[in-house]
Amino acid sequence: MPPRTPGVWMWDEACERIDRAERLHRQFFMPAPAQARRPAWEPPLDILETEEALWIVAALPGVSSDHLEVVVDSGVLIVRGERRLPPGLRRAAIHRLEIPHGRFERRIVLPTGRYEAGRPELEDGCLILSLRKLG
């Protein structure tokens, strides 16, 4: 058998790694059973700071405010809740599922300081929370 050229070998290796990553991705984003009480995923979030406040923006597409809890406790921000499939789609065949569903929780240690939490708002699929700096 003739030796493979480096370009072909590298391409084959890259394709194999992409296939493996897609399998892991599908496995990670499997819908969690409705009775599952443990978090199945963590939402990505950004923390930005101004002179007056910390701003937290968390990606929560399809999460209603009825299924969301935001707590600041002892310098830790906790965002938890549940993203549910719409009722009419719960028995649908899944061809691709990239947006996670089920219970979620994210804990982030905040920068040192004292904060007062404003009212959390859901806007364009994102949680927006302002933590006003005290003193």
C-alpha positions as CSV (number, residue, x, y, z in Angstrom):
1,M,0.0,0.0,0.0
2,P,1.5,3.4,-0.9
3,P,2.2,5.8,2.0
4,R,-0.4,8.5,2.6
5,T,0.6,12.1,1.9
6,P,0.6,14.4,5.0
7,G,-2.2,16.5,3.5
8,V,-4.5,13.5,3.1
9,W,-3.7,12.1,6.5
10,M,-4.3,15.5,8.2
11,W,-7.6,15.9,6.4
12,D,-8.7,12.4,7.4
13,E,-7.7,13.1,11.0
14,A,-9.6,16.4,11.0
15,C,-12.8,14.8,9.6
16,E,-12.6,12.0,12.3
17,R,-12.2,14.6,15.1
18,I,-15.2,16.6,13.7
19,D,-17.3,13.4,13.7
20,R,-16.3,12.6,17.2
21,A,-17.1,16.2,18.4
22,E,-20.5,16.1,16.8
23,R,-21.3,12.7,18.5
24,L,-20.3,14.3,21.9
25,H,-22.3,17.4,21.1
26,R,-25.4,15.3,20.4
27,Q,-24.9,13.3,23.6
28,F,-24.4,16.4,25.7
29,F,-27.6,18.1,24.5
30,M,-29.9,15.1,24.8
31,P,-33.2,16.3,26.4
32,A,-33.2,15.5,30.1
33,P,-36.1,13.5,31.4
34,A,-38.9,15.8,32.8
35,Q,-38.5,14.3,36.3
36,A,-34.7,15.0,36.4
37,R,-34.0,17.3,39.3
38,R,-30.3,17.8,38.7
39,P,-29.1,20.4,36.2
40,A,-28.4,19.1,32.7
41,W,-26.6,22.1,31.4
42,E,-25.0,25.5,32.2
43,P,-26.0,28.7,30.3
44,P,-23.1,30.8,28.9
45,L,-22.9,34.2,30.4
46,D,-21.0,37.5,30.3
47,I,-20.1,39.7,33.2
48,L,-19.3,43.3,32.4
49,E,-18.4,46.1,34.9
50,T,-19.1,49.8,34.9
51,E,-18.3,52.3,37.6
52,E,-21.8,51.9,39.0
53,A,-22.6,48.2,38.5
54,L,-21.9,44.7,37.4
55,W,-24.0,43.6,34.4
56,I,-24.7,39.9,33.9
57,V,-26.0,38.7,30.5
58,A,-26.9,35.0,30.3
59,A,-28.0,33.2,27.1
60,L,-31.4,31.6,27.9
61,P,-33.3,31.1,24.7
62,G,-36.8,29.9,25.2
63,V,-36.7,30.2,29.0
64,S,-39.8,31.8,30.5
65,S,-39.6,34.0,33.6
66,D,-41.9,31.4,35.3
67,H,-39.0,28.9,35.0
68,L,-36.1,31.1,36.1
69,E,-34.6,31.9,39.5
70,V,-31.8,34.4,40.1
71,V,-30.1,34.5,43.5
72,V,-27.1,36.4,44.9
73,D,-25.9,34.7,48.0
74,S,-22.6,35.3,49.9
75,G,-20.9,36.7,46.8
76,V,-22.1,34.0,44.5
77,L,-24.5,34.6,41.6
78,I,-26.8,31.6,41.0
79,V,-28.9,31.4,37.9
80,R,-31.1,28.3,37.7
81,G,-34.3,27.1,36.0
82,E,-35.6,25.0,33.3
83,R,-35.9,25.2,29.5
84,R,-38.8,23.1,28.3
85,L,-39.7,21.8,24.9
86,P,-43.0,23.4,23.7
87,P,-45.8,21.0,24.6
88,G,-46.7,20.2,21.0
89,L,-43.1,19.1,20.3
90,R,-42.5,16.8,23.2
91,R,-43.3,13.7,21.2
92,A,-41.7,14.9,18.0
93,A,-38.8,12.9,16.4
94,I,-35.5,14.7,16.9
95,H,-33.4,15.2,13.9
96,R,-31.1,17.8,15.4
97,L,-31.0,19.3,18.9
98,E,-28.4,21.9,19.5
99,I,-30.1,24.2,22.0
100,P,-30.1,22.5,25.4
101,H,-33.3,21.6,27.3
102,G,-34.0,20.6,30.8
103,R,-32.9,21.9,34.1
104,F,-29.9,24.3,34.2
105,E,-27.8,26.0,36.9
106,R,-24.9,28.3,36.7
107,R,-22.9,29.5,39.8
108,I,-20.4,32.4,39.4
109,V,-18.3,33.9,42.2
110,L,-18.7,37.7,41.9
111,P,-15.8,40.1,42.2
112,T,-15.3,41.3,45.8
113,G,-17.7,43.9,46.9
114,R,-21.3,44.5,48.0
115,Y,-24.1,44.6,45.5
116,E,-27.8,45.2,45.3
117,A,-29.5,43.2,42.6
118,G,-31.9,44.9,40.3
119,R,-34.9,43.2,38.8
120,P,-33.9,40.4,36.3
121,E,-35.2,41.0,32.8
122,L,-35.5,38.5,29.9
123,E,-34.9,40.3,26.6
124,D,-34.3,38.7,23.2
125,G,-33.5,35.3,24.7
126,C,-31.1,36.7,27.3
127,L,-31.3,37.3,31.0
128,I,-30.0,40.8,31.8
129,L,-29.3,41.6,35.5
130,S,-27.7,44.7,37.0
131,L,-25.9,44.4,40.3
132,R,-25.5,47.9,41.6
133,K,-22.3,48.5,43.6
134,L,-22.8,49.6,47.2
135,G,-20.3,51.7,49.1
